[in-house]
Amino acid sequence: MTRLELIRNFGILAHIDAGKTTVSERILFATGIEHRMGEVHDGTATMDWMAEERERGITIGAAVTHCPWKGYELPLIDTPGHVDFSAEVVRSLRVLDGAIVVLDAVAGVQAQTETVVRRAREQELPLLLFVNKMDRLGADFARSVADAKAKLHPGVVAVQLPAWDGERFCGILDLLTMQLVQWESGSTEMEPQSRPIPQALHQSAAAARETLCATVAEGEEDLENIFLESGDLPQGTLLAALRRATLARRLVPAFAGSALHQIGVSGLLDGVVSFLPSPLDRAPLMVREAGSGREVELAPDAQAPPALLVFKLHHERHGELAFLRIFAGTIDEGDALVNCRSGERIRLQPLLRLHADHRERLASAGPGMLVAVQGVHGVRTGDTLCAPERQLLLAPVAFPDPVIAQAVEAHDAARHDELEPLLDMLTLEDPTLSWSTDENSGLHLLSGMGELHLEVSLHRLEREFGLPILASSPQVKLMETIGQAERARGWLEMPSEPPLRVDVELEIRPEEAENPVLELAPGLKPLPQACLSALQAADALHGWPGPGGHPLGYCRIILHSWKLDPPSETLPPGAIQGAMQNALWRGLQTDMQLMEPRMRLIVRAPEESLSAVLADLQQRQAEIESLDQEEGWAKVHARVAMAHFLAYSTSLRSQTKGRGEFHLEPDGYMPRVSR
């Protein structure tokens, strides 16, 4: 088993088409895991193994593998770059120790890059930056680094510069070793050749090295003194200080390369082992004991009782495949752990190491490793698996709520009964999918993060399970709230002997938070503990329907009084909730406000197409926030109602002759305007 200090558990993050999966494929080749180089454009990428991924040329699911590099073990997750599949990024960040952010050297920082980096920083992950596609016309390393400093992290600092032979990108100027690193043109060998930096390039490299040393020394008095005296830092001192600054998330080392042509990948791997953390370098997790609720530290101790997080599920013929991150302890194949949510025992049989869609059986595994167990039942994403003698609750994975829905039915009515179990399977795998049944029509409504998300999910039903589907056009998910504060009374009559009736009085007010907020008014008669616990549960009000049948949101509910008639010592836990729901319906009917999903929109289009793009955005009632123009391109930032932007991609392609691109990101809800 690999020693903890030699493990580097990291992921690859980027905007779609920045070359993220190509970077992953070259890492597999460089580390000897694969003996051919998979290509995204011809559908042979190892990490994009799903049929939908290979046909569309995009990453849809987070793929896990393990790579060796110079004595180190590198568990790796390749994540999607499309916003519709952000759940895969969210779940991956929860179990990573560090990440590489890939930029397109021509496009610079793109919309989804900002989103994934923001989420990585929320998880306090140390980062590296890889400026990819340096071989493309218009590539600009200095501009990309400056863009990253402004939009991603102020501590981005170059540790490499691109080397040019005329206008041809030919290698790397390594500022850490002050060597010119080159790869033989057309070679399939990944090992580069290094030599001292030529005199013609030395001045620019020396200036960049001075900037690097000054940035690394900043804030450390001993290093500042050394730098002021000599204008440089000794090699070992520089590497150690840069590692400390990266682990503290003060700096983000920036590398250059072209993954497609294998340039810079080995140097990037050296950066992973030099600057990204081992499990020992991360702060201990704060977790709760399942019984007492007491908060305790969880360190990556191989001798401690095991603690694992289920971060992903994938349906297979023999049951669910559960992806696990080991945070503490050592597990052996055949061990039995407890699901701390349900109390059920889970047998680790077989215990697997993953390589995309290939598996290798393991005898044992320890902290920091990503493993899988096949054929498990009753497990959900976010569950904690622990030793029976020490049951802990790791923080679950928080996913965004779906924003778009469409009605789906089996094409063949005789196969209607097959649909619901398959929808259950999809939503178990992907927590950003949900489904319900419309009470009026009886239709099944599948909800997700976007049109592509729903389309891929329905294609899976047809392709993997052979169930042809009829689907309506996607519709946005609405919420209901109150326009102004209202008081209301409600009651619930319970069939009991004698009959019981609960009466409540409450107030409902507008609120900025998306999920309903519950407040107990001062002086409220004490509630039975079971009723109080039910009301105060984290998701007690989540999904409460308003009179229009849409979930309730953006409101504060204040319970002012309750009364049980006749008085009784017993009260069902849901009785107060039922009476409150009846009161809410009465209150909302006087001034109910529909809310619809609002999105942040970023459109990038050629300048010659800008007027057509802006005219179309105005027609769609977009609120333009800013407009940037540079080097023949325009970037428009806006806030929009999602309902106006269904099937927007077709329109944008038409306006820009196929050159435009856009990014939509959920931005809460807004009042629905009659249209």
C-alpha positions in Angstrom: 0.0 0.0 0.0 1.3 3.5 -1.0 2.5 5.6 1.9 0.3 8.6 2.6 2.9 11.2 1.8 3.3 9.8 -1.7 -0.4 10.2 -2.7 -1.6 13.1 -4.7 -5.4 13.0 -5.1 -6.3 15.6 -7.7 -8.8 16.5 -10.4 -8.8 18.3 -13.8 -11.2 21.3 -14.0 -12.0 23.6 -17.0 -14.6 25.2 -19.2 -15.9 23.0 -22.0 -13.4 22.7 -25.0 -10.4 24.0 -23.0 -8.7 20.6 -23.6 -9.3 19.1 -20.2 -9.8 15.5 -21.3 -6.9 15.7 -23.7 -4.7 16.7 -20.7 -6.1 13.7 -18.9 -5.4 11.4 -21.8 -1.8 12.6 -22.1 -1.3 12.1 -18.4 -2.4 8.5 -18.9 0.1 8.1 -21.7 2.9 9.8 -19.9 2.5 7.7 -16.8 2.3 4.4 -18.8 -1.3 3.6 -17.9 -2.2 3.7 -21.5 0.0 2.8 -24.4 -1.9 4.7 -27.0 -3.1 8.3 -26.9 -6.8 8.6 -26.9 -8.4 11.5 -28.8 -11.6 13.3 -27.9 -12.3 14.4 -31.5 -12.3 10.8 -32.9 -14.1 9.2 -29.9 -11.2 7.2 -28.6 -10.6 9.0 -25.3 -10.2 6.5 -22.4 -11.7 8.9 -19.8 -14.8 9.7 -22.0 -16.0 6.1 -22.1 -19.8 6.5 -22.1 -21.4 6.2 -25.6 -23.0 9.6 -25.2 -19.6 11.2 -24.4 -17.9 9.7 -27.4 -20.7 10.7 -29.8 -20.9 14.3 -28.5 -17.2 14.8 -27.9 -17.8 16.2 -24.4 -17.3 14.9 -20.9 -20.6 14.0 -19.1 -19.6 12.0 -16.1 -16.6 12.3 -13.8 -14.2 9.5 -14.6 -11.8 8.1 -12.0 -8.3 6.6 -12.6 -5.0 6.1 -10.8 -1.6 6.9 -12.3 2.0 6.2 -11.0 4.6 9.0 -11.5 8.2 8.8 -10.2 7.2 6.8 -7.1 4.0 8.7 -6.4 0.4 7.4 -6.6 -1.9 9.9 -8.4 -5.6 9.2 -8.1 -7.2 11.4 -10.8 -10.7 12.6 -11.6 -11.5 14.1 -15.0 -14.6 16.3 -14.6 -17.1 17.7 -17.1 -16.8 21.3 -18.4 -20.5 21.8 -19.4 -22.6 23.6 -16.8 -25.5 21.1 -17.2 -23.3 18.4 -15.6 -22.1 20.6 -12.7 -23.2 17.8 -10.2 -20.2 15.8 -11.4 -17.8 18.7 -10.6 -19.5 19.3 -7.2 -19.2 15.7 -6.1 -15.6 15.4 -7.3 -14.4 18.5 -5.5 -15.8 17.1 -2.3 -13.3 14.2 -2.4 -10.2 15.8 -4.0 -7.1 17.2 -2.3 -6.1 19.5 -5.1 -6.8 20.3 -8.7 -5.4 21.5 -12.1 -7.3 24.3 -13.8 -7.0 24.1 -17.6 -7.2 27.3 -19.6 -7.5 27.7 -23.4 -4.5 30.0 -24.3 -6.6 31.8 -26.9 -9.9 32.2 -25.0 -8.4 32.7 -21.6 -10.7 32.5 -18.5 -14.2 31.4 -19.7 -17.5 31.4 -17.7 -17.4 27.8 -16.4 -13.8 28.2 -15.5 -14.8 30.9 -13.0 -17.6 28.7 -11.7 -15.5 25.6 -11.0 -12.6 27.6 -9.5 -15.1 29.4 -7.2 -16.3 26.0 -6.0 -12.8 24.6 -5.7 -11.9 27.6 -3.5 -15.0 27.0 -1.3 -13.6 23.5 -0.7 -10.2 25.1 0.1 -8.3 23.1 -2.6 -4.8 24.1 -3.6 -4.7 24.7 -7.4 -2.3 24.6 -10.3 -3.0 26.4 -13.6 -2.2 24.8 -17.0 -2.4 27.2 -20.0 -3.2 24.8 -22.8 -3.3 25.0 -26.6 -0.2 27.2 -26.8 0.3 25.9 -30.3 -2.9 27.7 -31.6 -2.9 30.9 -33.5 -3.6 33.7 -31.1 -2.4 31.9 -28.0 -1.0 34.3 -25.4 0.4 33.0 -22.2 1.0 36.3 -20.5 -2.6 37.5 -21.3 -4.0 34.2 -20.0 -2.0 34.5 -16.7 -3.1 38.1 -16.2 -6.7 37.1 -16.9 -6.5 34.3 -14.3 -5.0 36.7 -11.8 -7.9 39.1 -12.3 -10.7 36.5 -12.4 -9.6 33.3 -10.6 -7.0 34.0 -8.0 -4.7 37.0 -7.3 -1.8 34.7 -6.5 -1.4 33.1 -9.9 2.3 33.2 -10.7 4.1 31.8 -13.8 6.7 29.0 -13.1 7.2 28.5 -16.8 7.2 30.5 -20.0 6.5 29.3 -23.6 9.5 29.1 -25.9 9.1 30.1 -29.6 11.0 29.2 -32.7 9.8 32.1 -34.9 6.0 31.7 -34.7 6.1 28.1 -33.7 5.6 27.0 -30.1 8.5 24.7 -29.5 9.0 24.2 -25.8 9.0 25.5 -22.2 11.3 27.8 -20.4 11.3 26.3 -16.9 11.8 29.1 -14.4 12.4 26.7 -11.5 15.4 25.0 -13.1 16.2 27.8 -15.7 16.3 25.1 -18.4 14.8 25.1 -21.9 12.6 21.9 -22.1 11.8 20.7 -25.6 10.0 17.7 -27.1 11.1 16.2 -30.4 8.7 17.2 -33.1 6.4 14.3 -34.1 7.7 12.0 -31.4 5.3 9.9 -29.4 7.8 9.8 -26.5 6.8 11.9 -23.5 10.3 12.4 -22.0 11.6 15.8 -23.0 15.1 17.1 -23.6 16.5 19.8 -21.3 19.4 22.2 -21.8 20.4 25.6 -20.5 18.3 28.5 -21.7 19.8 30.1 -24.9 21.2 33.6 -24.5 18.5 35.0 -26.8 15.8 33.9 -24.4 17.7 34.4 -21.1 16.7 38.0 -20.4 13.0 37.4 -20.5 13.4 34.2 -18.4 15.6 35.9 -15.9 13.0 38.7 -15.4 10.2 36.2 -15.0 12.4 34.2 -12.5 12.9 37.4 -10.5 9.2 38.0 -10.4 8.6 34.4 -9.3 11.1 34.6 -6.5 9.9 38.0 -5.3 6.3 36.7 -5.2 7.2 33.5 -3.3 9.4 35.4 -0.8 6.6 37.9 0.0 5.5 37.7 3.6 8.3 35.4 4.7 11.0 37.6 6.4 13.9 35.1 6.0 13.2 34.6 2.3 12.7 38.4 1.7 16.2 39.0 3.2 17.8 36.3 1.0 16.0 37.7 -2.1 17.0 41.3 -1.3 20.7 40.3 -0.9 21.0 38.2 -4.0 18.0 38.9 -6.2 17.3 35.2 -6.3 16.4 32.2 -4.1 18.3 28.9 -3.9 16.7 26.1 -5.8 15.7 24.0 -2.8 14.5 27.0 -0.9 12.4 28.2 -3.8 10.7 24.8 -4.3 10.0 24.4 -0.6 8.6 27.9 -0.2 6.4 27.6 -3.4 5.0 24.3 -2.0 4.1 26.0 1.3 2.5 28.9 -0.5 0.5 26.6 -2.8 -0.7 24.4 0.1 -1.7 27.5 2.0 -3.7 28.6 -1.2 -1.7 31.9 -1.3 -0.2 31.1 -4.7 -1.3 29.2 -7.8 1.7 28.1 -10.0 1.0 28.5 -13.7 2.4 26.1 -16.3 2.3 26.3 -20.1 1.9 23.6 -22.8 0.0 21.9 -25.6 -1.5 18.7 -24.5 -2.5 17.7 -28.0 1.2 17.7 -29.0 2.4 16.3 -25.6 4.2 19.5 -24.7 4.3 20.4 -21.0 2.5 17.3 -19.6 5.5 15.8 -17.8 6.4 19.1 -16.3 2.8 19.5 -15.1 3.0 16.1 -13.5 6.2 17.1 -11.7 4.2 20.2 -10.5 1.5 17.9 -9.1 3.9 15.9 -6.9 5.9 19.0 -6.0 3.2 21.4 -5.1 -0.2 19.7 -4.6 -1.0 18.1 -1.2 -0.9 14.6 0.1 -3.8 13.6 2.4 -1.4 14.4 5.3 -1.1 18.0 4.1 -4.9 18.7 4.4 -6.4 20.0 7.6 -8.3 17.2 9.5 -12.0 17.1 8.7 -14.6 18.1 11.3 -17.2 15.4 11.5 -20.1 14.5 13.8 -20.5 11.3 15.8 -23.6 9.5 14.6 -25.0 9.0 18.1 -24.1 12.0 20.2 -23.9 14.6 17.4 -20.6 15.7 19.0 -18.1 17.3 16.5 -14.7 15.6 16.3 -11.6 15.7 14.1 -11.0 13.0 11.5 -7.4 12.7 10.4 -6.1 10.5 7.5 -4.8 7.8 9.9 -4.4 4.4 8.3 -4.7 2.7 11.7 -7.9 4.4 12.7 -11.4 2.9 12.2 -12.4 3.3 8.6 -14.5 6.3 7.4 -15.5 6.5 3.7 -17.8 8.9 1.8 -20.0 7.7 -1.1 -19.5 10.4 -3.7 -21.0 8.9 -6.8 -23.2 6.0 -7.9 -23.4 4.3 -11.3 -26.0 1.8 -12.3 -24.8 -1.6 -13.6 -26.4 -4.9 -14.5 -25.6 -6.4 -11.1 -26.6 -3.3 -9.0 -25.2 0.0 -8.2 -21.4 0.7 -8.4 -20.6 3.0 -5.4 -17.6 5.3 -5.8 -15.9 5.9 -2.4 -13.2 8.2 -1.0 -11.4 6.8 2.0 -10.8 9.5 4.6 -9.5 7.4 7.4 -8.6 3.8 8.2 -7.6 0.8 6.1 -10.2 -1.4 4.5 -9.8 -5.0 3.2 -11.9 -6.8 0.6 -14.8 -8.5 2.4 -15.0 -6.0 5.3 -18.4 -5.1 6.5 -19.1 -1.4 7.2 -22.2 0.4 8.4 -24.1 3.0 6.4 -24.4 5.7 9.1 -27.6 7.1 7.6 -29.6 3.9 7.4 -27.8 1.6 9.8 -27.5 -1.1 7.1 -24.3 -3.1 6.7 -22.4 -2.9 3.5 -20.0 -5.6 2.4 -16.9 -4.5 0.5 -17.0 -7.3 -2.0 -15.5 -6.9 -4.4 -13.2 -3.9 -3.6 -12.2 -2.3 -6.9 -9.6 0.3 -8.2 -11.1 2.2 -11.1 -9.6 3.1 -14.5 -12.5 4.8 -16.3 -14.8 1.9 -17.2 -12.1 -0.8 -16.3 -11.7 -2.3 -12.8 -9.0 -4.0 -10.9 -9.7 -6.0 -7.7 -7.9 -4.8 -4.6 -7.0 -6.7 -1.4 -6.9 -3.5 0.6 -6.9 0.3 0.4 -6.1 3.2 2.7 -6.6 6.9 3.3 -6.6 9.2 0.2 -7.6 6.4 -2.2 -10.6 6.4 -4.5 -12.1 3.0 -4.7 -15.5 1.4 -5.7 -17.8 -1.4 -4.5 -20.1 -3.3 -6.8 -23.6 -4.6 -6.2 -24.5 -2.4 -3.2 -28.1 -1.6 -2.3 -29.7 1.2 -0.3 -26.8 3.6 -0.6 -27.1 7.2 -1.7 -24.6 9.8 -2.8 -23.3 11.6 0.4 -23.7 8.5 2.7 -20.9 7.8 5.2 -19.6 4.2 5.6 -17.9 3.5 8.9 -16.7 0.8 11.2 -19.5 -0.3 13.5 -17.5 0.7 16.6 -17.1 4.3 15.5 -19.9 5.7 13.4 -19.3 9.2 12.0 -21.2 11.5 9.7 -19.1 13.2 7.0 -20.5 16.4 5.6 -22.8 15.4 2.7 -22.4 16.7 -0.8 -24.6 19.7 -1.5 -26.1 19.8 -5.0 -28.0 22.6 -6.8 -31.8 22.1 -7.4 -33.1 21.3 -10.9 -34.4 24.3 -12.9 -36.0 22.8 -16.0 -38.5 20.0 -16.5 -40.3 18.0 -19.2 -43.0 15.4 -19.3 -41.8 11.9 -20.2 -43.7 8.7 -21.0 -42.9 5.3 -22.4 -43.4 5.2 -26.1 -45.1 1.8 -25.8 -48.0 2.0 -23.3 -47.5 -1.7 -22.5 -44.1 -0.8 -21.0 -45.4 2.0 -18.8 -44.6 0.1 -15.6 -40.9 0.0 -16.6 -40.5 3.8 -16.5 -40.7 4.6 -12.8 -38.0 2.2 -11.7 -35.7 3.6 -14.4 -36.4 7.2 -13.3 -35.6 6.2 -9.8 -32.3 4.8 -11.0 -31.4 8.0 -12.9 -32.2 10.2 -9.9 -30.3 8.0 -7.5 -27.2 8.3 -9.7 -27.6 12.0 -10.3 -29.0 14.2 -7.4 -29.5 17.1 -9.8 -32.2 15.0 -11.5 -35.7 14.5 -9.9 -39.0 13.3 -11.1 -42.6 13.5 -10.0 -46.1 12.7 -11.2 -48.5 15.5 -12.3 -51.7 14.9 -10.3 -53.9 16.4 -13.0 -52.5 14.7 -16.1 -50.8 11.7 -14.6 -47.7 12.4 -16.6 -44.2 11.9 -15.3 -42.1 15.1 -15.0 -38.4 14.8 -15.2 -36.4 17.8 -13.9 -32.8 18.7 -14.4 -30.1 21.4 -14.9 -30.7 22.1 -18.6 -31.8 20.9 -21.9 -28.7 18.9 -22.6 -28.9 17.3 -19.2 -32.4 16.1 -19.8 -31.6 15.0 -23.4 -28.7 12.9 -22.3 -30.7 11.3 -19.5 -33.5 10.3 -21.8 -31.0 9.0 -24.4 -29.6 6.7 -21.6 -33.1 5.2 -21.0 -33.3 4.3 -24.7 -29.7 3.3 -25.3 -28.9 1.4 -22.0 -32.3 0.1 -21.0 -34.0 -0.2 -24.4 -37.1 1.9 -23.4 -38.1 4.3 -26.1 -39.4 7.6 -24.6 -42.0 10.2 -25.6 -41.0 13.6 -24.2 -42.5 17.1 -24.3 -40.7 20.3 -24.8 -38.7 21.3 -21.7 -40.5 23.7 -19.3 -38.9 25.8 -16.6 -39.6 24.9 -12.9 -41.6 27.6 -11.1 -41.8 28.5 -7.5 -44.5 30.3 -5.5 -44.1 33.0 -2.9 -46.0 35.8 -1.3 -46.1 39.4 -2.6 -46.5 41.0 0.8 -46.8 39.9 4.4 -50.1 38.1 5.2 -51.6 36.4 8.3 -53.6 33.3 7.9 -55.4 30.6 9.9 -55.7 26.9 9.1 -56.6 23.6 10.6 -56.3 19.9 10.2 -58.9 17.4 11.4 -57.5 13.9 12.3 -59.5 10.7 12.2 -59.1 9.5 15.7 -61.2 8.6 18.7 -62.2 11.1 19.9 -61.7 13.3 16.7 -58.8 15.8 17.0 -58.5 19.1 15.4 -55.3 21.3 15.2 -55.8 25.0 14.6 -52.8 27.3 13.8 -52.2 30.9 13.1 -49.2 32.0 11.1 -47.7 34.8 9.1 -46.0 34.5 5.7 -43.6 37.2 4.6 -41.3 37.7 1.5 -37.7 36.6 2.1 -34.5 36.6 0.1 -33.5 33.0 0.8 -34.7 30.5 -1.8 -35.8 27.8 0.6 -38.6 28.6 3.0 -37.5 29.8 6.5 -39.4 28.8 9.6 -39.6 31.0 12.7 -41.4 30.4 16.0 -42.9 33.6 17.3 -41.8 34.7 20.8 -44.2 33.5 23.5 -45.5 30.5 21.4 -46.9 27.7 23.5 -44.3 25.0 23.6 -44.7 22.3 20.9 -44.4 18.6 21.6 -40.8 17.6 21.0 -41.7 15.2 18.1 -43.6 18.0 16.3 -40.8 20.5 17.0 -38.1 18.1 15.6 -40.2 17.5 12.5 -40.6 21.2 11.8 -36.9 22.0 12.5 -35.5 19.2 10.3 -33.2 20.6 7.7 -35.5 19.9 4.8 -38.8 20.1 6.7 -40.2 22.9 4.4 -38.4 22.0 1.2 -40.8 21.1 -1.5 -44.0 22.3 0.3 -46.5 23.1 -2.5 -48.4 26.3 -2.9 -51.9 26.6 -4.1 -50.7 26.5 -7.7 -48.9 23.2 -7.2 -45.4 24.7 -7.4 -42.9 24.4 -4.5 -42.9 27.2 -2.0 -39.9 29.5 -1.7 -38.5 33.0 -1.0 -40.6 33.4 2.1 -40.5 33.3 5.9 -43.2 31.4 7.8 -43.8 32.6 11.4 -45.9 30.3 13.6 -47.8 32.5 16.1 -50.1 30.1 17.8 -51.5 26.5 17.8 -54.3 24.8 19.6 -55.5 21.2 19.9 -59.2 20.6 20.4 -60.0 18.7 22.5 -56.7 19.0 24.5 -54.7 15.8 24.3 -51.3 14.5 25.5 -50.6 12.9 22.1 -50.1 14.7 18.8 -48.8 13.1 15.5 -45.5 14.8 14.5 -47.0 15.8 11.1 -50.2 17.3 12.4 -48.8 20.8 12.9 -47.3 20.7 9.5 -50.5 19.7 7.9 -52.4 22.5 9.6 -49.7 25.0 8.6 -49.9 23.9 4.9 -53.7 24.5 4.9 -53.1 28.0 6.5 -50.4 28.8 3.9 -52.7 28.0 1.0 -55.3 30.4 2.4 -52.6 33.1 2.9 -51.0 32.7 -0.5 -54.3 32.8 -2.4 -54.7 36.5 -1.6 -51.3 37.6 -3.0 -49.5 34.7 -4.6 -46.4 35.5 -6.7 -44.9 33.1 -9.3 -41.1 32.9 -9.5 -39.1 31.6 -12.4 -35.5 30.5 -12.7 -33.1 33.4 -13.5 -29.8 32.7 -15.2 -26.4 34.4 -15.6 -25.7 34.5 -19.3 -22.3 35.1 -21.0 -22.3 35.3 -24.8 -19.0 35.3 -26.7 -19.5 36.3 -30.4 -17.5 37.9 -33.3 -17.7 41.7 -33.3 -19.4 41.7 -36.7 -22.3 39.6 -35.2 -22.7 41.8 -32.1 -25.6 43.9 -33.2 -27.6 40.8 -34.2 -26.8 39.2 -30.9 -27.8 42.3 -28.8 -31.0 42.7 -30.8 -31.9 39.1 -30.1 -31.1 39.5 -26.4 -33.3 42.6 -26.1 -36.2 40.7 -27.7 -35.7 38.0 -25.1 -35.9 40.6 -22.3 -32.3 40.1 -21.2 -30.9 42.6 -18.7 -27.5 43.5 -20.1 -24.9 44.0 -17.3 -21.6 44.6 -19.2 -20.1 44.4 -22.7 -16.4 43.7 -23.3 -14.6 43.9 -26.7 -11.1 42.8 -27.6 -9.3 41.5 -30.6 -12.4 41.0 -32.8 -14.6 39.4 -30.2 -17.3 40.7 -27.9 -18.4 39.2 -24.6 -21.8 40.1 -23.2 -22.8 39.5 -19.6 -26.5 39.5 -18.8 -29.2 38.2 -16.4 -32.1 36.5 -18.1 -35.3 34.5 -17.4 -34.5 30.9 -18.3 -37.8 30.5 -20.1 -36.7 32.9 -22.8 -33.5 30.9 -23.5 -34.7 27.4 -24.2 -33.1 26.3 -27.5 -31.0 29.5 -27.6 -28.0 27.6 -29.1 -29.7 27.3 -32.5 -30.5 31.0 -32.6 -26.9 32.0 -31.6 -25.4 29.7 -34.2 -27.5 31.3 -36.9 -26.6 34.9 -35.8 -22.8 34.1 -35.6 -22.4 31.6 -38.5 -21.6 28.9 -35.9 -18.8 30.9 -34.2 -20.7 32.1 -31.1 -20.7 30.4 -27.7 -22.7 31.0 -24.6 -22.8 29.9 -21.0 -25.9 29.8 -18.7 -25.5 29.4 -15.0 -28.4 29.3 -12.4 -28.8 32.6 -10.5 -31.7 32.0 -8.2 -35.3 33.0 -9.1 -37.0 36.2 -10.2 -40.7 37.3 -10.3 -42.4 35.9 -13.4 -43.6 38.6 -15.8 -46.8 37.9 -17.7 -46.0 37.2 -21.4 
